[in-house]
Amino acid sequence: MITTATKGVYTIAPTPFLPDGGLDVASLGQMTAWYRQRGVDGLTILGIMGEAHKLEPEESVTVVREVIAAAVGLPVVVGISAPGYAAMRSLADISMQLGAAGVMMTPPAAMRTDDQIVGWFAGAVAAIGTDVPWVLQDHPTMTGVIMAPSVIRRVAEAHPSCVMLKHEDWPGLEKLSTIRKWQAEGAMRPLSILCGNGALFLDLEMGRGANGAMTGYAFPEMLRRVVDLSASDPEAAAEVFNAHLPLLRYEHQSGIGLTVRKHVLARRGAIAHPSLRSPGTRLGLEAEAEVARLLARLLRSDPGCGL
């Protein structure tokens, strides 16, 4: 199970699809093994990168079952966010029965005020059960839900089963520092903090007290090295990070970022096809050529990156 002491690299995994849009079940095991070989500490599935909103309920269960079976003890966190509590309860129950390490959830866009957000989390915890460890996903650039540090503290203090913050506010470094300051002063209980944002700020986030990364960059080896080096040699960590920054930037483009990421993951053998389920974008020939140049540059800058 995930706990407040969880740290390291939890990769956000995509959902692999066939070119015709069908679920690529065979790639689920292949993908999980690929991530394991690259030293991740765990996987997070059915997040935004996992195109969870495009899946039928039975497909979501298939993804959970296949990934957990292939993970063979590697912790798996399941995204359960949905417009209503019933769907969240059902997926959480099934996921935990199948062996998930916990679940991740974030409020829908309709939650605007602090009290609405706090109340939504109270209802969600009541729905999934107070014994299920969960990750509070703070992702305002995607959800439009703005959570001040004080709101995160209110939620965490009210629900001991909240064991982790997935921090991906942008800019969010001050939020991270505020939470760590409160914890150091004893004004907030401990929480694991893993960071998203496509890893664009990972080197700085580690310096602000993050416990690791929870994002889907197509080179989890980089995440592993930056997280591991940050405490002992932050300058070496920054050098590794800087070598990947051009591709990180390209991969983070609004609208086509996931398309780029799945393209690179398919090139690297993590999944069989780069397909997104409709509606979804495809890379043009010029974009594919740009990615190829970025990968060639990365190989020169970071020969150990594992292309």
N, C-alpha and C positions, 0 to 999 in steps of 0.2 A: 504493500500500500504506500501511496505517497504520504509524506508527513511534513511537518514544519521544518524538518532537517533535510529535506530532499534538495539535491544540488546537481550540477553538471549540465549535460546536454540532452534535452528531450526534443527530438526532431518533430516538427509538424509534417506529417506524411500526407501526400496527395492521395486521392482516390483514382486508381488507374481505370481507364475506359478503353474499349475497343474502338476502332475507327467508325463503326456504325452507332456508337453511343452506348452500347451495352456494357455492363460492368465486367471488367477484365479480372475475373476471379483468380486466374492462374498467376497474374502479376502480383497479387497481394502477398503471397508467400515469398516470391522472388524479391519484392521490394523490402519486406521485413528482414530477410537474410542480408540483403545489401546494406541496410542501415546498421545491422548488428556488426558486420565486418568492418564498418568504419568507426566503431567505438562509441556509439551513442549510449547514454545511460537509460534511455526510455523513448517511447514514441507517443505522440498525441495524434489521434485520428478523428475524422469527422468534424474538423474545424472549418473555417472559411476556405482555407487552401484545399480542404478535402471535398469541396463542392457539396457539402452535406445537404444544403437546401434543394439540390437537384435529385436527391435519392428518394426512392420509395422506402417506406418503413422496413420492409423485409430485406431490401438491399443494405440498409444501414446495419441490420443485424448480421448479415453475411460478412460485411467488412469487419465488424467487431470480432466475430467468431474466427474468421480466417487469420486475421492479424494476431490475435492473442494466441491462437494455436501455433503459429509460426514463430512467435516471439520467444517461446520456451523459457518463461521466467523473466524476460525483460519487461519491466513495467509498461503498461499501456494505459494512457489516459484517454477517455472518450468524451468528445464534445457532444453535449446534449441540448444545447440552446435551441429553443423553439418558441413559437408565438404563445403556446399554451402549456400549462403544467402537465396535462394528461400525457402528452407525447414525451415530455421530459421524464416523467415518472416511469413510463414503460421502457424507454431506452436505458435509463439508469438501472432499473431492476435487472433487465436482461444482461447488460454489460457487466454488472457486478457478479451475477451468477456465472457468467462465462470466465471470470477471473480478472476483470479490469482492476487497475490500481487506484482508480478514482475517476471522477468526471470533471468536466469544465463547463462553465456556464456564464452567460452575460445577458443583461436585460435587453428586451426589444426596444426599438427606437422610440416607442410611445412614452417610455419612462423619462421624464424631464426633470422633475424637482428632486431634491435630496430625499425627501420623505417617500416619494414614489419609488425611488431606487431601493432604498432600505426596505420598504414594504414588499417590493417584488422579490428580493432575495429571501425574505422571511417566508413568503409563500412557496418559493422554490424549494427551500430546505425542508419545509413541512411536507412537500409533495414527494421528494426523493428519499426522505428519511434522514434523521440526524446522525446515523451511523455511517453515512457515505462520505468519505473524504472528497473534498472538491476544490477546484481552482476557480478563483474569481478572475475572469478575463476582463481587463480594462482596455478597451480598444475603440476609443471615441472616433477615430478617423473613419472607421467602418460602420459603427453602429449609431453614431451621433449622440450617444449617451455620455454625458460629461460627469465624471466622478472625481470630486475633490478628494485630497488625502483624508480629510475628516470623514467623508462618507465611507471610504474604504475602511477606516478605523472603526466606524460604527458597525459596519457589517461584520468585520472580523471579530470584534468583541462580543457581538450578539450570537455568533455561531462558531463554536469550537471546531466544528467539522470543516470549516474553511481553513485549509492548511497551506495554501499557496496563492500568491498573486501573480498572474501573468501580466506583466507590465508592458504595455505598448501604447502609452500615450505619446504624443509627439507635438511639441517638445515635452519631455517627461522627466528629464534628469533631476529637476528640482523636486518633483513629486517623490522620486525614489529617495533622495536625500532626506526629505521631510519625514518619510516613514521610518527610515533607519534611525534618524535622530530621536524620534519618539520612542522607538524600541530601546535604544541605548539608555534613555532616561527612565525607562520603566513605565512610560505612558501608553504603551501599546504592546500587546503580546507578540511573541515571535511569529513570523511567517516566512516560508520560503518565497523567494522572488526570482522567477525566471523571466527573461526578457524576449520580446518579439521584435516588431518593427523591421522584419526582414534582416535583422542583425546589423542594420545600418549604424547603430550607436553602441554595439556590443562592447567595444574596447573601453568606452567611457562609462557605460553602465556597470561594468565589472569594477571600475574604480570608485563608483558611487555605492557599492555594497551589494550588487546583485549576486545571486548564488549560481547563475548560469544562464543558459539560453534555452528558449522554447520557440523555435522558428524553423522555417523550412528551406533555408538557403540550400542550393543544390550541391554544396560542398560541406557536408557535416564535419569533414576532417578539419576544416578551418575553424569551425565553432569549437571543436574539441581542443585544438591547440591554443586558441585564444583564451578559452576558459581556464585551461590548465596552467598557462603561463602567467596569467594576470596577477596572481598573488606573489609569485617569486621573481618575475622579470617582466614588468608591464611594458617596457620598451620593446622587448622581443615580441610580446603579444601584439603590440601596435604595428610592428613590421609585417607580421603575418597578415594582420587585418588589412593593412594598406595595400598589400599585393592583390587582395580580392575586391577592393573598393570599386573599381570600374565595373566589374560584373555585378556586384551588389546593387550599384546605382541603376544599372540597366534592368536588372531583374525586378526592381521595385517600381517600375513605371505603372502608373494608374491605368487600368484597363487591359493591359497585356502582360502584367507581371507574372501571373500564374501560367500563361501561355509560354513565356520565356523559361520559367522554372521547369515546367514539365518537358519542354524541348531539351533542356540540358540534362535532366534526369534520364530521359530516354537515351540520349547520346552516351551517357555514362553507364547504361545497363541496369538502372534501378527499376525501370518499368519498360514494358514492351512497346508502348505507343505513347506519343505526346498528346493524345486527344483529350480535349475538354468535352464535357457533355453540353449539348445545345441548351440555351444559347451560350456560345463561347467564341472567342477569337482564334484566328490562326495566324502564324507568322508568315509574312511575305518573304520573297526571295532576298530582298535587301536586308530585312531584319535577320534572317538566318545567316547571311554573310557577316553582318555585324557581330552576331554572337560568336561565330567561328573566329573572327579576329580577336575578340575579347578572350576567348579560351586560349588562343595561341599566345597572346600577351601574358595571360595568367601563368601558363606553363613556363614562360621565360622568367617571370618574376618570382614564382614559387614552384621550382621544379619538383618538390615533394608533394604537390597537391593531389596527385593521384588521378590525373586525367586518363 
